[in-house]
Every structure is written in C-alpha cells, then in structure tokens.
Amino acid sequence: MTAPAGSRDPGARPPRRPPVPGSADGPGGPASPAGTGTDPAGPGRSGTAPASLGRTPAGSGAAPLAPTAAARKERRAGLTVRGRCLLAGGLAMVVCAVALDERDLVRIGAFVVLLPLLALVVALRSRRTLHVERALEPARIEAGTSGTVLLRIAGGSLLGALRIADHVPDSAGPSDRYPPRFTVHRLGRRGARVGYPLRPVVRGAYRIGPLRGRGTDALGLAEFRHDLLPADRWLVLPRTTPLTGRPSLASTAAGRGAEGGSRPGGGTPDVLIRPYRQGDELRRVHWRSSARRDELMVRLDDRPDPTGVTLLLDRRAGAHRGHGAGSSLEWAVEFIASVAVHLIRRGEAVTLVDESGEPLDDGPDAGGGSEEDQVPRRLEALAVLRPSATAGLGGAGVPEPGTASSDGVLAVLGAAAPQDVTALIAAWPRGGHAILLDVDGWAAGTSPGRPAAATATLLRRAGWQATVVSAGTSVQHAWAEACGVPTSAGAGR
C-alpha cells in the first residue's frame, strides 16, 4: 500500500506491509468531524514536540486523545522478540562457557548479551532527541477543496527505521480505509519531511492526530513506541458561492413598508458606489465616479439596509432529510453562508439566528471589526453548527410578537407545519422572505412531510414572500429566483 503524500523526503518511504485501519473521532455519523480546542500558537500548526514528552507541547492548545487501557499497558521502549532471544541466548552461552571453562566462549557470550542492551540504549536516545512538527496548510479551508498536512521530523541521526502514522477522520483523509503511514530511514541536517493531502467534504472542526511513531535500531533488536504529537484542530468552513443582487424583504400586505432597496429622503443619493472587486459585472461600473477617483467604482442598485438583515437558519434535525454533504441541512448552511458573505460585502449589517431566535454568532457589532473580520467570524460560526433537537419553530429566544427589531428577515426553512408558520409570522410581523426547502427530494424513502408549496401559500397569505427550492438546485439559481431574476430551468448544483 503506497501512502499518499503531498511531499516526501528522499529518506522516507511508505511501508510494505498493509497498515491496519485507523479511527476517526467525532459526531455526525460515520466519517464526521469533531471539534477540539483552538491552538494559541497559530491555527493549523502545532508546537515542536519532543518525542520523549507525553503531554501537549508548549504553544499547542489541542488536547491529545485520551489513552485507552491498552495504550496505558503498551510498552514504550524495550527489546523486540529478536532482541530478547539474542539476550537469552547470550546468557545461556555465558553460563555454559563458565561451566565448561571456555574463556573465548565467555567473551563471545558477553558480546551477544551486550549487543541488545546497546541497541536498547540507542533506541532510548533516539526517542528523547526526536522532534516532530505538524503544519496544516491552509489553517482554514473550505469544504470540498484540498489541503495538505506537512510533518517535519528532526533530531539525532537514525540508526534504524522510524514508522509514523497520523490519524485523520475518514471524511477528510487520503484513504477511506487506512490512516496515512510513512517509514523514515534517515534524517539529514535539515531533518525529513513527509506530507499527505486532505480533502474534507463536510464542514466542521476536524481532529488531525494524534501522531504515533515506532522506531527500531538497524538490527531490529530494540524498539520504542510513542505519541509524537497530540491532535490538532482543523476548521473546515462551509462552501460559499458568489452572488449578485438582493431579494426584496418587503411585506406584500397592504400598509406595510418595504425593507431594503433605495429609500427616498433628503440628502439620500439614488446611486451608491463602492470600489470594484474581482467578479463584479462590468455593466455595473460607474464610469463618471471612476474617472473622478482614478479607480474603478461599481454602482450599487440597492441601498444597503441601515437597519440590518436577519438571516434565520432552520437547523432542526426533524426538518431536514439526507445525510452528509448531500443533506438538505448542508445545502441550507451553504446558502446562508453565501448570503451572509454577499450582504456583508455590500455593507449591510447581518445577524445570524437559528429557528428559536438564538444568535449563531456574536452579532454584527460584537467586537466591531471591518468586513475582513466579520466574514471569517460568520463562517466559523456556521462551520461548527450542529443539528438541533428542537421540535418546532419558535422558543424562548424568539422575540415577542411586534417586538422584532430587524426590518428585514430572510429565513431558510426545512419542513414546516402550520403551527411553525404561525410562530414565524408572530415573531416577524413585518414580514420577510422565506426560502422553503422541499426536503423530501433530498432523500428517497423518507416519509413525506407537509409539501413546501402549501407552506409557501400560508406565508404568502400572511404577507410574506416565499421561494420554494427543490433538491438539486444550486445556491446561485435559488438566489436568482428569490431576486426575481429569470434563470434557466433545471440549474443543478
């Protein structure tokens, strides 16, 4: 079995014998990530760890995996079967030589006895002088993209072979059966470097590690086993899709004002501009302002909502269908992440809440910060989002009827019952825009819930705007449909 490697030192090669299957930690079904603590020394990088230490190295906040009963009884260093047999044979030779008064045979027996003992000393010295460092590149990655784990090994010269194995979740590892394993035969002045690729398919906080090693001397007489590095935390952010435009969050009921878009008023310009960003359409370039400022400026058709926009994500486990990256919940998270990034870059204040009205992040004003600070904070909050056991919409966190402070709400809902619609309308009396997922299409064989079309009818009667999204619809297509932009039918993901 050839272990995959992003980069490999000439002195390192994968072992010939097939490795045993590794383990993956974390909730969320098979091959699902799990979170650990953050790393103060820098995301995605663990501190340099002496191999003789069994605790977390300085500068690394990731806690090592709790040792099992078998691991506690495991011999950290000692003689191999070959070494013990050689030692026993040497002692027997010395005893026989003394009984037969053969001095030359005594010398040979003493040499045979000392040979495994010297090999044990060499193994213990290599164990204490060995230093290993793990680097995760990049420190934060988007689901569906590729990253690399680099292992840098330094220390004294190796007189034998060092076999290392890193444990990664199945959903992120290079192989769906085995953890990445390598064999290092020599260390140069700069040490050795091995690496392997990772391609996580689902967002989350992954545990990379622990890194375990087994070293032997050149004759295979002594060995040592040790956890070289504890587990590190690797944050995988949800996928985001570039979006344009903005849907109306206005209520369609008579007498209710519109939210979003340009508002007339004294001193309020009809055209807003901002600097050009990669991906902007050239038709939106405002040439007069660009000539005046000597840089490309882009026209905003809609005025950013000064009161902010609330993005409501229905994360109830019972309201979604499917598993893993193909579930309706993951589609909803990807949609909310894309919309949040798009609105923040438009200059709008964004608040993320769940189905109970509880905030999913620190809010737009917590800690202040620019656009570059807000976007990562929102994506990190969505990366570690877990399904909720809540049965229905609404709860202690939902504002009382008529007290909702945000003028605009964009709700992404799974399967919703009539009482859920009633609770949503009561919590947001000014109306909003609901993205309704036809969740039965995400997984075959599930019991059909209330059709999304019926839920959309109830919301529209209450003055809400509603867009029904079926399985296989791309985020960009769903957003364009919510904005009222004509798109080709059947656009898939």
C-alpha positions, 0 to 999 in steps of 0.5 A: 500500500503506497501512502499518499503524500503531498511531499516526501523526503528522499529518506522516507518511504511508505511501508510494505506491509498493509497498515491496519485501519485507523479511527476517526473521532467525532459526531455526525455519523460515520466519517464526521468531524469533531471539534477540539480546542483552538491552538494559541500558537497559530491555527493549523500548526502545532508546537515542536514536540519532543518525542520523549514528552507525553503531554501537549507541547508548549504553544499547542492548545489541542488536547491529545486523545485520551489513552485507552487501557491498552495504550496505558499497558503498551510498552514504550521502549524495550527489546523486540522478540529478536532482541530478547532471544539474542539476550537469552541466548547470550546468557545461556552461552555465558553460563555454559562457557563458565561451566565448561571453562571456555574463556573465548566462549565467555567473551563471545557470550558477553558480546551477544548479551551486550549487543541488545542492551546497546541497541536498547540504549540507542533506541532510548536516545533516539526517542528523547532527541526526536522532534516532530512538527505538524503544519496544516496548510491552509489553517482554514479551508473550505469544504470540498477543496484540498489541503495538505498536512506537512510533518517535519521530523528532526533530531539525532541521526537514525540508526534504524527505521522510524514508522509514523502514522497520523490519524485523520477522520475518514471524511477528510483523509487520503484513504477511506480505509487506512490512516496515512503511514510513512517509514523514515530511514534517515534524517539529514541536517535539515531533518525529513519531511513527509506530507499527505493531502486532505480533502474534507467534504463536510464542514466542521472542526476536524481532529488531525492526530494524534501522531504515533511513531515506532522506531527500531535500531538497524538490527531490529533488536530494540524498539520504542513506541510513542505519541509524537504529537497530540491532535490538532484542530482543523476548521473546515468552513462551509462552501460559499458561492458568489452572488449578485443582487438582493431579494426584496424583504418587503411585506406584500400586505397592504400598509406595510413598508418595504425593507431594503432597496433605495429609500427616498429622503433628503440628502439620500443619493439614488446611486451608491458606489463602492470600489470594484472587486474581482467578479463584479459585472462590468455593466455595473461600473460607474464610469463618471465616479471612476474617472473622478477617483482614478479607480474603478467604482461599481454602482450599487442598485440597492441601498444597503439596509441601515437597519440590518438583515436577519438571516434565520437558519432552520437547523432542526434535525426533524426538518431536514432529510439526507445525510452528509454533504448531500443533506438538505441541512448542508445545502441550507448552511451553504446558502446562508453562508453565501448570503451572509458573505454577499450582504456583508460585502455590500455593507449591510449589517447581518445577524445570524439566528437559528429557528428559536431566535438564538444568535449563531454568532456574536452579532454584527457589532460584537467586537466591531471589526471591518468586513475582513473580520466579520466574514471569517467570524460568520463562517466559523460560526456556521462551520461548527453548527450542529443539528438541533433537537428542537421540535418546532419553530419558535422558543424562548429566544424568539422575540415577542410578537411586534417586538422584532427589531430587524426590518428585514428577515430572510429565513431558510426553512426545512419542513414546516407545519402550520403551527411553525408558520404561525410562530414565524409570522408572530415573531416577524410581523413585518414580514420577510422572505422565506426560502422553503426547502422541499426536503423530501427530494433530498432523500428517497424513502423518507416519509413525506412531510407537509409539501413546501408549496402549501407552506409557501401559500400560508406565508404568502397569505400572511404577507410574506414572500416565499421561494420554494427550492427543490433538491438539486438546485444550486445556491446561485439559481435559488438566489436568482429566483428569490431576486426575481431574476429569470434563470434557466430551468433545471440549474443543478448544483 
